Amino acid sequence: MSEAVPIGWGRRLLPRLDGAGREAEGLVHGDTLFGPTEQAHHGRPWVAANFVSSVDGRIAQNGSAAGLGSATDKALMRRIRFEADAVLHGAGTVRAERFTPAVPPLLSERRVREGRPPQPLGVLVAGNGGLPLQHPYFTAASPRSPRLIWTTDPSLGALARPGIIDVRIVDAPRVSLHGLLADLLARGVERVVCEGGPGLFTAMVRDGLIDEVFLTVAPRLLGDAPSLTLGALPGGCSLRPRSVYQRAGELFLRYTVDAGAG
Ligand SMILES: NC(=O)c1ccc[n+]([C@@H]2O[C@H](COP(=O)([O-])OP(=O)(O)OC[C@H]3O[C@@H](n4cnc5c(N)ncnc54)[C@H](OP(=O)(O)O)[C@@H]3O)[C@@H](O)[C@H]2O)c1
């Protein structure tokens, strides 16, 4: 069956790893994941989501995604961040994981050589669930690695640091995701990668704000654990496979979200 043949994305677009699985000297130069078709549209940036899941669609084990993906998956995550202007997360992920939205120095230097800011803008959507204020997401922010927080919680104004952490407090029950993306475009952000979690991702899909999905499928079953989507998706959402790649048992899938979905 022709559908079974891997399409599009070949070996060249995967990060290059050395024998020990570490990311070797950068990535394949000249190759890009985002091109002329991945452009801002409808008054908002292009938005790709990136997740890793088990074969049974679970995205966390014991409350964390750490350990789910291989070194290749992590290198691909850094590669997508490298090409994006902003990296978007929901508050639940900051509560669950220790991470920053930054790329490592090698990729940061390459961004600068290309005339881009050293780091993608870290963007966080938060409600009133509280945030761990000593989290590296905030403490590692700097003028070279800034953050933007959109929240309904006025107390998060305490996180604001001029030129480092910009806090937008919204006087509404929920942050408007359309409004947030329009604001990002006005700040010059043309490509966003949404790294979840499922609560934010599902809301974005529901609002028709996801253009494509990168999904790494780890060769594991996890059983009772949170899945990629959380909450209702009336009518579902159709995805068109764009590329498939396999390495060491792990599948790297890329889907385009059908226009009009959401
Ligand atoms: N496998 C993977 O690739 C992957 C990736 C990311 C995360 N994860 C896992 O996913 C889990 C966390 O997922 P999650 O769904 O709980 O969290 P999430 O999607 O990161 O964040 C959801 C939270 O974001 C805030 N939020 C979202 N939309 C909002 C809006 N329109 N207005 C205001 N606030 C909004 C709310 O914060 P408040 O709660 O403050 O109201 C909401 O509870 C963790 O276990 C993490 O390990 C896995």
PDBQT file of the ligand as one rigid body, heavy atoms in Angstrom, charges set to zero:
ROOT
HETATM    1  N1  LIG A 301       4.810  14.125  26.917  1.00  0.00    +0.000 N 
HETATM    2  C1  LIG A 301       4.881  15.386  26.607  1.00  0.00    +0.000 C 
HETATM    3  O1  LIG A 301       5.328  15.740  25.511  1.00  0.00    +0.000 OA
HETATM    4  C2  LIG A 301       4.439  16.427  27.607  1.00  0.00    +0.000 A 
HETATM    5  C3  LIG A 301       4.578  17.782  27.295  1.00  0.00    +0.000 A 
HETATM    6  C4  LIG A 301       4.136  18.723  28.226  1.00  0.00    +0.000 A 
HETATM    7  C5  LIG A 301       3.562  18.315  29.408  1.00  0.00    +0.000 A 
HETATM    8  N2  LIG A 301       3.452  16.987  29.661  1.00  0.00    +0.000 N 
HETATM    9  C6  LIG A 301       2.812  16.537  30.919  1.00  0.00    +0.000 C 
HETATM   10  O2  LIG A 301       1.522  17.119  30.956  1.00  0.00    +0.000 OA
HETATM   11  C7  LIG A 301       1.143  17.271  32.331  1.00  0.00    +0.000 C 
HETATM   12  C8  LIG A 301       0.615  18.686  32.534  1.00  0.00    +0.000 C 
HETATM   13  O3  LIG A 301      -0.463  18.875  31.674  1.00  0.00    +0.000 OA
HETATM   14  P1  LIG A 301      -1.695  19.794  32.063  1.00  0.00    +0.000 P 
HETATM   15  O4  LIG A 301      -2.724  19.598  31.010  1.00  0.00    +0.000 OA
HETATM   16  O5  LIG A 301      -2.028  19.561  33.491  1.00  0.00    +0.000 OA
HETATM   17  O6  LIG A 301      -1.051  21.241  32.032  1.00  0.00    +0.000 OA
HETATM   18  P2  LIG A 301      -0.811  22.359  30.919  1.00  0.00    +0.000 P 
HETATM   19  O7  LIG A 301      -1.571  22.115  29.673  1.00  0.00    +0.000 OA
HETATM   20  O8  LIG A 301       0.658  22.576  30.834  1.00  0.00    +0.000 OA
HETATM   21  O9  LIG A 301      -1.396  23.599  31.664  1.00  0.00    +0.000 OA
HETATM   22  C9  LIG A 301      -2.784  23.703  31.887  1.00  0.00    +0.000 C 
HETATM   23  C10 LIG A 301      -2.965  24.940  32.706  1.00  0.00    +0.000 C 
HETATM   24  O10 LIG A 301      -2.617  26.080  31.924  1.00  0.00    +0.000 OA
HETATM   25  C11 LIG A 301      -3.434  27.166  32.302  1.00  0.00    +0.000 C 
HETATM   26  N3  LIG A 301      -4.247  27.538  31.159  1.00  0.00    +0.000 N 
HETATM   27  C12 LIG A 301      -4.429  26.880  29.992  1.00  0.00    +0.000 A 
HETATM   28  N4  LIG A 301      -5.244  27.590  29.182  1.00  0.00    +0.000 NA
HETATM   29  C13 LIG A 301      -5.563  28.710  29.871  1.00  0.00    +0.000 A 
HETATM   30  C14 LIG A 301      -6.360  29.855  29.582  1.00  0.00    +0.000 A 
HETATM   31  N5  LIG A 301      -6.998  29.992  28.391  1.00  0.00    +0.000 N 
HETATM   32  N6  LIG A 301      -6.464  30.825  30.518  1.00  0.00    +0.000 NA
HETATM   33  C15 LIG A 301      -5.817  30.716  31.698  1.00  0.00    +0.000 A 
HETATM   34  N7  LIG A 301      -5.062  29.652  32.032  1.00  0.00    +0.000 NA
HETATM   35  C16 LIG A 301      -4.933  28.675  31.130  1.00  0.00    +0.000 A 
HETATM   36  C17 LIG A 301      -4.310  26.688  33.438  1.00  0.00    +0.000 C 
HETATM   37  O11 LIG A 301      -3.546  26.992  34.590  1.00  0.00    +0.000 OA
HETATM   38  P3  LIG A 301      -4.109  27.012  36.086  1.00  0.00    +0.000 P 
HETATM   39  O12 LIG A 301      -4.093  25.583  36.501  1.00  0.00    +0.000 OA
HETATM   40  O13 LIG A 301      -3.128  27.868  36.791  1.00  0.00    +0.000 OA
HETATM   41  O14 LIG A 301      -5.491  27.570  36.031  1.00  0.00    +0.000 OA
HETATM   42  C18 LIG A 301      -4.375  25.201  33.173  1.00  0.00    +0.000 C 
HETATM   43  O15 LIG A 301      -4.703  24.433  34.290  1.00  0.00    +0.000 OA
HETATM   44  C19 LIG A 301       2.364  16.974  33.158  1.00  0.00    +0.000 C 
HETATM   45  O16 LIG A 301       2.259  15.679  33.683  1.00  0.00    +0.000 OA
HETATM   46  C20 LIG A 301       3.505  17.020  32.153  1.00  0.00    +0.000 C 
HETATM   47  O17 LIG A 301       4.526  16.141  32.521  1.00  0.00    +0.000 OA
HETATM   48  C21 LIG A 301       3.866  16.044  28.791  1.00  0.00    +0.000 A 
ENDROOT
TORSDOF 0
